[in-house]
Amino acid sequence: MSPLIEIILILVSAKVLGELAERSGFPSLVGEISAGILLGPALLGLVVPGETLEIFSDIGIIALLFISGAQLNIRTFSRSEKAGTVTAAGGIAVPFILGMVLGILSGLTLTVSLLIGITLSITSIGISVRTLVDLRQLKSDAGTLIVSAAVIDDIIGILLLSILMALAAGTAAGPAVFLPVLLTIIFLIVVVYAGRRFIPWLFEKTSRAHTHEMPYSAAIIIALATAALAHGVGLHYSIGAFIAGLILGDSIRRDRSLFDSISDFAFGFFVSIFFVYVGLLFPPFTSEVVSVFLIPFVAVAFAGKIIGGYAGSRPFLAGRTAPLLVGIGLCPRGEITLVVAKVALTAGIIGSVLYSSIVLMVLATIISTPFLLTWGFRSMEQARGAR
Amino acid sequence: MSPLIEIILILVSAKVLGELAERSGFPSLVGEISAGILLGPALLGLVVPGETLEIFSDIGIIALLFISGAQLNIRTFSRSEKAGTVTAAGGIAVPFILGMVLGILSGLTLTVSLLIGITLSITSIGISVRTLVDLRQLKSDAGTLIVSAAVIDDIIGILLLSILMALAAGTAAGPAVFLPVLLTIIFLIVVVYAGRRFIPWLFEKTSRAHTHEMPYSAAIIIALATAALAHGVGLHYSIGAFIAGLILGDSIRRDRSLFDSISDFAFGFFVSIFFVYVGLLFPPFTSEVVSVFLIPFVAVAFAGKIIGGYAGSRPFLAGRTAPLLVGIGLCPRGEITLVVAKVALTAGIIGSVLYSSIVLMVLATIISTPFLLTWGFRSMEQARGAR
């Protein structure tokens, strides 16, 4: 099938199933991921994930995080930094420890138990951010804290992962272990501090360009370049794109038609391809996946993030529902977990049963989180309305 | 180099050189094509055209022709059908005959002379349409006729080409030769007649969707699908996209923010990638390309289209400058000519010197047309102003 036909098929099924989801009262990403599961190797096998679709999907997650960052006010967001760090720490530590304990209790080796802990600790930011956008809750207290914690979660998680990988390889003993940490710190300083002056200055210049679409192109180029820079130092694309969005937010929100146009670029095209791609990544369903390990594993996946996120955010939020929602918002695991599992499978550290359990755990968190968040935010609003 | 880095490099250089071109008084596509020649195998060799970039470029030409079609009124455009057909016929016949005569006079075989005629006869629609958009002359009498003639030129040219190829292959004697003709007729009937009712109906339905970006996504899906259908019957993507744009034009123009948003999707992202890709397709410059044949060949390339286009459009336009501009507007040759030349080179029908001459001819028409059109439209406006 030619790439153009694949993209048409992806967009049509994403939009049809997304619309069905919306009409049933759920965020449209549920329909889009289902479209990917339907079209991909898991079920029909019509579309296979590959390099060409991957770049469309990468631009999708970059556009999603960029526009989400641009919707938030950088000053409001900075204020949630402390709360975000504490919440992220709770949301990483609790599932990591619970996962390791579950592994050891199930009779797995220490290395495999460590790996189980890691697969449970890194949140996939896309699912919750998109759900918050769809529910118009991105700017709520709980919403802002979910995003802030998920960003910091990703930074801490990827640092931990690269340190562990360096240690496991054994070759990089000593100071080299701290290279990813150093690179991340340099990236954050350069982008957040220097970029906060330079990027808006550069962007303002483009509004005086002779080319009509220059501000639009410039915003997209800045998002892609910052994302590529983050990826270059070992972080996920989404972190760079989100920071670029935060920095440019004030300039972009000022021009409503520019904001809407970039928002259409994201949600009307690339973001849908990203979520279908998430669905395409699921391997074929086989009967061998049903293991005794699966049920406690999925339970720990939810319990770990919910307990950790709740405990971490409780001091910063009013009431009990909001911190619970933060915990739920941190539940989705995504591409990073799938990549870790795939690497471990290929290296022979885990077998296909454990691999399938990890994939099903990811699937369970991705599919349930939008439903749980929808339900949670609605009942919080109803409670407010009743008061 | 990762695809994302390639896309960032392409967009940055396209925007910088495009802006420089605009500031020097020329259409920005001149800068964008130069960016491709600079980055690609012709000069620096930093970016190599491949499958992933090709799909971005394909979406670019589809978006360009879709939005150009949407700017024109389908009823006004239909009125120029007869003028377009006569002009297209002139613009194909004259360069074809001149090219064949030149080939025979230069001592080439009949087959090679025929091939020379073909490489001169098919106009590349993208260059002139983009120039007209940049000069805000798309809706002028000459502009509309250029687009209409270029569309019909492409249809006739590709039909001739497929019949010739079938005849040359020898296997498809008899009725099979007329298969492309039949497919094209079926395509035009289905899309123009059935589609003119069905497509706007489908599009109107999307405005009642729960998903906010649905009309935007639907317009893009319709453009891509109609383009893919055209490609499926052997026509160029651009023909399908242009017809889809014409059909949906009334619905899209009604919603200004939708029109602007799709226009940004095109000119702010994909169209720039298309024009850079045009530049990427040029092979490395070597000294062997300078042949005695080159100068008369390039002269015939311009003379053929200008004479044919002028003669064909003279009865339908007032004055002499407008028909001259139509002739100039039909001059650019593009990917189809390059593909024909590449096939002929690979099959051993032509050697590398002749191949390089064809490439340089394409380059000369692509680079000069925007300058010639800019100069022509400006002097026409000045003459009007002086009266």
HADDOCK unambig.tbl for C-alpha pairs under 7 A between the chains (distance, minus, plus):
assign (segid A and resid 3 and name CA) (segid B and resid 55 and name CA) 6.85 0.50 0.50
assign (segid A and resid 4 and name CA) (segid B and resid 55 and name CA) 6.75 0.50 0.50
assign (segid A and resid 8 and name CA) (segid B and resid 221 and name CA) 6.33 0.50 0.50
assign (segid A and resid 8 and name CA) (segid B and resid 224 and name CA) 6.79 0.50 0.50
assign (segid A and resid 8 and name CA) (segid B and resid 225 and name CA) 6.62 0.50 0.50
assign (segid A and resid 19 and name CA) (segid B and resid 210 and name CA) 6.49 0.50 0.50
assign (segid A and resid 19 and name CA) (segid B and resid 211 and name CA) 5.99 0.50 0.50
assign (segid A and resid 22 and name CA) (segid B and resid 210 and name CA) 6.44 0.50 0.50
assign (segid A and resid 22 and name CA) (segid B and resid 211 and name CA) 6.92 0.50 0.50
assign (segid A and resid 23 and name CA) (segid B and resid 210 and name CA) 6.76 0.50 0.50
assign (segid A and resid 52 and name CA) (segid B and resid 52 and name CA) 5.04 0.50 0.50
assign (segid A and resid 55 and name CA) (segid B and resid 3 and name CA) 6.85 0.50 0.50
assign (segid A and resid 55 and name CA) (segid B and resid 4 and name CA) 6.73 0.50 0.50
assign (segid A and resid 210 and name CA) (segid B and resid 19 and name CA) 6.48 0.50 0.50
assign (segid A and resid 210 and name CA) (segid B and resid 22 and name CA) 6.44 0.50 0.50
assign (segid A and resid 210 and name CA) (segid B and resid 23 and name CA) 6.79 0.50 0.50
assign (segid A and resid 211 and name CA) (segid B and resid 19 and name CA) 5.99 0.50 0.50
assign (segid A and resid 211 and name CA) (segid B and resid 22 and name CA) 6.93 0.50 0.50
assign (segid A and resid 213 and name CA) (segid B and resid 264 and name CA) 6.22 0.50 0.50
assign (segid A and resid 213 and name CA) (segid B and resid 267 and name CA) 6.68 0.50 0.50
assign (segid A and resid 213 and name CA) (segid B and resid 268 and name CA) 5.18 0.50 0.50
assign (segid A and resid 214 and name CA) (segid B and resid 268 and name CA) 6.89 0.50 0.50
assign (segid A and resid 216 and name CA) (segid B and resid 268 and name CA) 6.10 0.50 0.50
assign (segid A and resid 217 and name CA) (segid B and resid 268 and name CA) 4.96 0.50 0.50
assign (segid A and resid 217 and name CA) (segid B and resid 269 and name CA) 6.30 0.50 0.50
assign (segid A and resid 221 and name CA) (segid B and resid 8 and name CA) 6.32 0.50 0.50
assign (segid A and resid 224 and name CA) (segid B and resid 8 and name CA) 6.79 0.50 0.50
assign (segid A and resid 225 and name CA) (segid B and resid 8 and name CA) 6.61 0.50 0.50
assign (segid A and resid 261 and name CA) (segid B and resid 261 and name CA) 4.74 0.50 0.50
assign (segid A and resid 264 and name CA) (segid B and resid 213 and name CA) 6.21 0.50 0.50
assign (segid A and resid 265 and name CA) (segid B and resid 265 and name CA) 6.43 0.50 0.50
assign (segid A and resid 267 and name CA) (segid B and resid 213 and name CA) 6.68 0.50 0.50
assign (segid A and resid 268 and name CA) (segid B and resid 213 and name CA) 5.19 0.50 0.50
assign (segid A and resid 268 and name CA) (segid B and resid 214 and name CA) 6.90 0.50 0.50
assign (segid A and resid 268 and name CA) (segid B and resid 216 and name CA) 6.11 0.50 0.50
assign (segid A and resid 268 and name CA) (segid B and resid 217 and name CA) 4.95 0.50 0.50
assign (segid A and resid 269 and name CA) (segid B and resid 217 and name CA) 6.32 0.50 0.50
